[in-house]
Amino acid sequence: MAVASFRGLGRTKRAAFTGTGAYLPARRMTNADLERMVDTSDAWIVQRTGIRERRIAAPEEATSDMALHAARAALADASLRAEDLDAIVVATMLGDRLVPSTAALVQAALGAPHAAAFDVGAACTGFVYALAVGASCVKSGLFRNVLVIGSECNSRIVDWTDRNTCILFGDGAGAAVLAAADGGEGSDILDVELGCDGAKAGLITIEAGGTRLPATPDTAAGGRHLLRMNGREVFKFAVNIMCHMLVDMCRRNGIALDDIALCIPHQVNYRVIEACCERVPLPLGRFYLNIDRCGNTSAASIPIALDEAVRAGRLARGDLVCILGFGAGMTWGSALVRW
Ligand code: UT7
């Protein structure tokens, strides 16, 4: 497990959050819609997951299109021009194409000629990994302005005949601008924990389409390009790792659970968050939740929730925020942010 404390670096720049943005596709898919597609019910989905509806990208929309909407919103919020970006980091499970990166497509569409651009792949934990990379670049003085995006078009990799997975996922994108700031007590990413247990990689996987099993008509016909998951094991892993990250983050930084104004968890399943709250313990109201409206949007779920929390007035400048993510790999990542 890798635990990284930025505080150990001595005097560095702050990586300040100066803007956020989000995008959800217009089409709503309700549980009633799913009842007509697979053997499930609104009652089962609500009781087991807390999800009531999710958004689905239009046929012409791809990962970079959603990322672009969120990016423009975040830049406007930060009052920053695209030309002033030094880097664009996109967290995604599946970009528009295998090559080039989705970040490269966003860079061109955004008009950010001075920005380095690359993707980060850590599945649903991707945004936390990307934040850590972005913050490191800002704190080290390499870049001044970094745009970090999470964007997912899960509807393209979901098996719409598999009731174990298709009820969970949604599409969308979220973004945040990190800007270098000098000293002081302002907005900053104070600490991160990034981890991976690769021995559990089989719990969530897309088997075909890579170098191990390249795409063929047979792999396509067998649905082997679609997401498979051991839901029950992932559920247990999620509860354990979320609790561990939250408690350990407080311990390492010498703060009490009560000092955290808001947790922004990966929107995995209402019951995972509820179980985590009971075990830690922390009141459920201290977690920002939008899973009822968005489902699980993988790497996009944390930045979408963060942007919503900001718009809803749930965060004040100076608040301590704990970001908690986990996903395929199995990966996990948390960040302690001073808002
Ligand atoms: O970002 C990470 C991605 N991963 C996740 O988000 C997954 C985390 N895991 C979960 O959210 C939950 O494990 C699920 C929602 C996937 C499943 O909930 P569960 O409470 O763990 O149910 P289960 O898998 O233990 O299945 C219980 C029953 C089974 O029937 P039997 O064997 O008891 O007769 C399933 O076949 O529920 C059945 N079932 C369904 N029934 C109605 C599974 N999916 C459905 C469904 N509608 N959609």
Residues whose N, C-alpha, C, O or C-beta is under 5 A from the ligand:
A	BS01	UT7	D39 T40 S41 W44 R48 T49 C124 R163 N164 I167 G231 R232 V234 F235 V268 N269 F326 G327
